[in-house]
């Protein structure tokens, strides 16, 4: 079983109401985790995160992968903010 097949098999254990998961081979021969919205939204991008071969080959891959997947989901959802208080150009405090 190839690394991308192993990741896809592991992803088959997850189903989310809002997100779809995938795994793709990179041009360099690695594997990339892909997260996208089930229902496309204008301006929303796909989230891509590399997976290291040593991590995929590790016996504890299912556990470490779950943590990585959840971390990536968190990062992706945070990246979809249109505005937040930490933006430099957010304007005066209390103003939308």
C-alpha positions as CSV (number, residue, x, y, z in Angstrom):
1,X,0.0,0.0,0.0
2,X,1.4,3.4,-1.0
3,X,1.5,6.3,1.4
4,X,-1.3,8.2,-0.3
5,X,-3.5,5.0,-0.1
6,X,-2.7,4.7,3.6
7,X,-3.7,8.3,4.2
8,X,-6.9,7.9,2.1
9,X,-7.8,4.8,4.1
10,X,-7.4,6.6,7.3
11,X,-9.4,9.6,6.0
12,X,-12.2,7.1,5.2
13,X,-12.7,6.8,9.0
14,X,-13.8,10.4,9.2
15,X,-16.9,12.2,8.0
16,X,-17.8,15.8,8.7
17,X,-20.9,17.8,8.0
18,X,-19.1,20.8,6.6
19,X,-15.8,19.6,5.4
20,X,-14.5,17.1,2.8
21,X,-11.1,15.5,3.2
22,X,-8.7,14.2,0.6
23,X,-5.1,13.1,0.0
24,X,-3.0,13.8,-3.0
25,X,0.5,13.0,-4.1
26,X,2.7,15.9,-4.6
27,X,5.0,16.4,-7.6
28,X,7.9,15.6,-5.2
29,X,6.4,12.3,-4.4
30,X,5.1,13.2,-1.0
31,X,1.5,13.3,0.3
32,X,-0.7,16.4,0.9
33,X,-3.8,16.5,3.1
34,X,-6.6,18.5,1.4
35,X,-9.5,20.0,3.3
36,X,-12.3,21.8,1.5
37,X,-15.8,22.9,2.3
38,X,-18.6,20.5,1.1
39,X,-20.6,23.4,-0.2
40,X,-18.4,25.9,-1.9
41,X,-18.4,29.5,-0.6
42,X,-17.1,32.4,-2.7
43,X,-13.6,33.3,-1.4
44,X,-13.0,30.1,0.5
45,X,-9.9,28.2,-0.5
46,X,-8.8,24.6,-0.1
47,X,-6.5,23.9,2.8
48,X,-3.4,21.9,2.0
49,X,-0.9,20.5,4.5
50,X,2.0,18.2,3.8
51,X,2.4,14.8,5.5
52,X,5.8,13.5,6.2
53,X,6.7,10.0,5.0
54,X,8.2,9.1,8.4
55,X,4.9,10.0,10.1
56,X,2.8,7.9,7.7
57,X,5.1,4.9,8.2
58,X,5.1,5.2,12.0
59,X,3.1,2.5,13.8
60,X,1.2,5.3,15.7
61,X,0.1,7.0,12.5
62,X,-3.7,6.8,13.2
63,X,-3.3,8.7,16.4
64,X,-0.8,11.3,15.2
65,X,-2.8,11.7,12.0
66,X,-6.0,12.5,14.0
67,X,-4.2,15.2,15.9
68,X,-2.8,16.6,12.7
69,X,-6.2,16.5,11.0
70,X,-7.9,18.3,13.9
71,X,-5.1,20.9,14.0
72,X,-5.5,21.5,10.3
73,X,-9.3,21.8,10.6
74,X,-8.8,24.4,13.3
75,X,-6.3,26.4,11.2
76,X,-8.5,26.2,8.1
77,X,-11.6,27.4,9.9
78,X,-9.6,30.3,11.5
79,X,-8.2,31.2,8.0
80,X,-11.8,31.7,6.8
81,X,-12.4,34.7,9.1
82,X,-13.2,37.7,7.0
83,X,-12.5,40.1,9.8
84,X,-11.1,39.7,13.4
85,X,-9.8,42.1,16.1
86,X,-6.2,41.2,15.4
87,X,-6.1,42.6,11.9
88,X,-4.0,45.7,11.6
89,X,-6.6,47.5,9.6
90,X,-9.6,46.5,11.6
91,X,-10.5,50.1,12.4
92,X,-11.3,51.7,15.7
93,X,-12.2,49.5,18.6
94,X,-15.9,48.8,18.7
95,X,-16.5,49.6,15.1
96,X,-17.6,46.9,12.6
